[in-house]
Each structure stands twice: as structure tokens, then as C-alpha cells.
Amino acid sequence: MREYDLVVFDWDGTLMDSTAHIVNAIQQACRDLALPVPDREAASHVIGLRLAEAMQQFCPPDQASRLPELVDAFRRHYQSDLDRVTLFDAARDTLEAIRACGAFVAIATGSSRAGLDRALAASGIKSLFDATRTVDECHSKPHPDMLLQLTDLFGVALDRTVMVGDTSHDLLMARNAGSHGVGISHGAHDSAELIRCEPRVIVHSLSELSSWLLPRLC
């Protein structure tokens, strides 16, 4: 018997192998402004949050007025060499298999609408999603707004919805919404941090996700 009618994916670090690129952009932006440069762990921890909220973590209180400048610097570095960032292996196959089971497929991301639309166009997989939500339309994670909007759109119960993400922000959003969470460890947050959010399962690749998820859909 099918357990889920809606599968929602995070984008960066879950479907798109972009964690290292984002971390580098954060670090380069801080260097540009002569601000303390965060290590990889600190920089990767904010991935998934609204951009201004994320960058605020690296702007000391006495430099708060420079936040817009820091955001602009991040955007500049993020756009540099973005065409080298690719989907994780098995991303397309996983999405196609989920759709073949008849479940709805959606995205809930901390990216902007313009940024997500560019990435979807470049990756060639936009048609595999029934809907997308970004921080331009919703509250930032871990607020449950994105999942609440998506379940309302499709008329799907929250307990028949599963959120797949690589960060604690994704899994806490799922928990706050009353839906299920699946952590994937190949992105920004490590397995130990994901486990603390009490997901149904931790997987280590999209292929492993398919092995766990498809029997619960088809």
C-alpha cells in the first residue's frame, strides 16, 4: 500500500551538487569585505536558509550595515563558474521513477525564485516537478510554510508527504509541518546532525533513496 502521495525535495545539496560551490562563495565574499572567514562547517550550516538570513551569520554586529554588500559579494561569487555545478548522480532517474509511481513531486528551497528557475532551466529537469516553492513565496525554513502550501495545492495530507533534504533546516521543516523527513548525507550537514532531527531514515545517495522510497510509493 502506498505510504506517500507527495515527495518534496530540497534543491542545493540534495539534487544539485552545489555545497562546495556555495561554501566557497560565502568564504570569498567574506574575504572581499575583510570579514572573518568561516570554516567549511560554519559556512555549510547556513545552506538552505534565506540568503540575507544566512549571510547575517557572518556579519559581525558592528558591521551590520554591510550586510547588503556581503549579500551582493556572495551573489557575484556564486554566479561565477556556476555552469560547472551539476546534478548528483541518479537525480534524473530517481525523479522519473517517483513520477512513474504516480506520486506528486515538488521542490522546497531556500533559493530565490529567479535562482531556482535558472538552475532548473540549465539542468533540463524542470518538467519532472509538479510544483516548486522558494523563499520568495514562503517563509524560510525551518518554518513549515513551504510544505503547508504544497500539500494544500495538491490536496495531500501532511502525514502522506515526505521531505527529502540534506540539512537540519529541511528535516525540522518537515517535523514542524507534521510530515515525514528523509535525510540525505551527501550535502551540507553530516549524518549526526541529520539524525538529531529524527528523520524516518538517513540515506547516503539518491540511488539509496530510490531503494528505500519506491516500495513506499508504487
Helices and strands as residue ranges (DSSP letters): E 6-9, H 19-32, H 40-45, H 51-56, G 61-66, H 67-79, G 82-84, H 91-100, E 104-108, H 113-123, G 126-128, E 131-133, H 145-154, G 158-160, E 161-165, H 168-177, E 180-184, H 191-195, E 201-203, H 206-213, G 214-216
